[in-house]
Amino acid sequence: MEDEEKISKLGEIIAGSSNIVFFGGAGVSTESGIPDFRSVDGLYNQKYDYPPETILSHTFYERKPEEFFRFYRDKLLGPLMDPKTKPNKAHMTLAKWEKEGRLKAVVTQNIDGLHQAAGSRNVMELHGSVMRNTCERCGKHYNGMEAVRMIAQSREVPVCGECGGRIKPDVVLYEESLDMDTMESAVSFIRNADVLIIGGTSLAVYPAAGLIDYYRGNKLILINKSTTPRDGQADLVIAMPIGEVLSAADAAAGLKGRA
């Protein structure tokens, strides 16, 4: 089946559903200029004094907080500070589908808050978010873009204005567990979905990648520029950029709806 036929088919599926769940990874945000970790140009393939997976571990955060925050500001917050970094067509289309009552939830491995910036409301962030930060001593919350900007522009370990305690980003580091409430919500939405669209992820990171096993329907869509270990299970596989596919499918769904 050619790509145009696949997108037309996806549009038909979208037009006929009111219970879609989207599960996305880094490829959703790379189209907004956010670097991923595993591509040829990703963070895992750049050179630092320590490997990124070491720096982004709980042990490293505790032992070398200055180095952790230097990397965190540069590589995780830096791209969000670029005025050109905005929600892309994928984010915008998903928010549109939610508003129309077609899409029930977004489950994401990303931590950048771009789904919410596009207007999505029911977002399960499996790996946390840079948009939420908490003082480890008194529990004061520092949330939103203003807090991100404050941490990004500081040159030291960020501390609480109330008690002087260290401010920790609500990002799941290596050696830390995923939030079980978030996982349970994601499992529930995926298990009960009519349509499950998976996009922009290699399905290589567990336990998040294992969420696909909870889907019980027969409309599993995989959208990723490279192959994944689950392509053989999908009802439709589209190897194209996620923003291009979702926006084109939305247009096709509109035509189906008027037919």
DACORHU-V314723 format. One record per backbone hydrogen bond with DSSP energy under -0.5 kcal/mol. CO is the residue of the C=O (numbers start at 0). NH is the residue of the N-H. Records with the same first field share a line. If there is no record, write none. Layout:
CO: NH, NH
This chain:
1: 5
2: 6
3: 7
4: 8
5: 9
6: 10
7: 11
8: 12
9: 13
10: 14
11: 15
13: 16
18: 193, 194
19: 103, 104
20: 196
21: 106
22: 198
23: 108
24: 27, 28
25: 28, 29
26: 30
28: 31, 33
29: 32
32: 34
35: 42
36: 43
38: 41
41: 44
42: 45
45: 47
50: 53, 54
51: 55
53: 56
55: 173
56: 60
57: 61
58: 62
59: 63
63: 67
64: 68
65: 69
66: 70
67: 71
68: 72
69: 73
70: 74, 75
71: 75, 76
72: 77
76: 79, 80
77: 80, 81
78: 81
81: 84
83: 85
87: 91
88: 92
89: 93
90: 94
91: 95
92: 96
93: 97
94: 98
95: 99
96: 100, 101, 102
97: 100
101: 19
104: 21
105: 107, 123
106: 23
107: 125, 126
110: 129
112: 116
113: 117
114: 118, 119
115: 118
120: 122
121: 105
122: 124
123: 107, 125
124: 127
126: 171
128: 131, 169
130: 143
131: 169
132: 141
133: 167
134: 138
139: 134
141: 132
142: 146
143: 147
144: 148
145: 149
146: 150
147: 151
148: 152
149: 153
157: 166
159: 163
164: 159
165: 135, 167
167: 133
168: 170
169: 128
170: 172
172: 175
173: 57
178: 182
179: 183
180: 184
181: 185
182: 186
183: 187
184: 188
185: 189
186: 190
187: 191
188: 192
189: 192
194: 20, 196
195: 197, 220
196: 22, 198
197: 222
198: 24
199: 26
201: 228
203: 205
204: 208
206: 209
207: 210
208: 211
209: 212
210: 213
211: 214
218: 195, 220
219: 234, 235
220: 197, 222
221: 223, 237
222: 199
227: 230
229: 232, 233
230: 233
235: 221
237: 223, 239
240: 244
241: 245
242: 246
243: 247
244: 248
245: 249
246: 250
247: 251
248: 252
249: 253
250: 254
251: 255
252: 256
253: 257
254: 258
255: 258
